[in-house]
Amino acid sequence: MTKTLTALLVALSLPGVASAHAILIDSTPAIRASIPAGHEAVTLKFNSRIDRERSRLTLIGPDKSETRLPVGPNGPPDVMTTSSDLAPGAYTVRWQVLAVDGHITRGDVPFTVVAP
């Protein structure tokens, strides 16, 4: 089992594996964070440059409704920003990005909004 684990770790650390897709490395709010209700800035940072014009953010609300969020046009080439007014409940920011290498990646940032 140790040889298998070592082989897996080596394979995952190869430079070609990580460079194929934009991977989320940081977010505000953080994954599974609890934040106070109100106007919230959302920032997603990736490990590579992204094409903002062809990427998108969707807010999934406590009632499972989906709202497309505008992506801020400015900032570092590896960051997407937006903001929204949030009432208490469980939310998810669903992201889909096009990396400059042409690969699309997707993911979710779930978080909870609590009464202030």
Secondary structure, DSSP 8 states (H G I E B T S, - for coil): -HHHHHHHHHHHHSHHHHTTS--EEEEES-TT-EEESEEEEEEEEESS-B-GGG-EEEEE-TT--EEEE---S-S-TTEEEEEEEE-SEEEEEEEEEEBTTS-EEEEEEEEEEE--
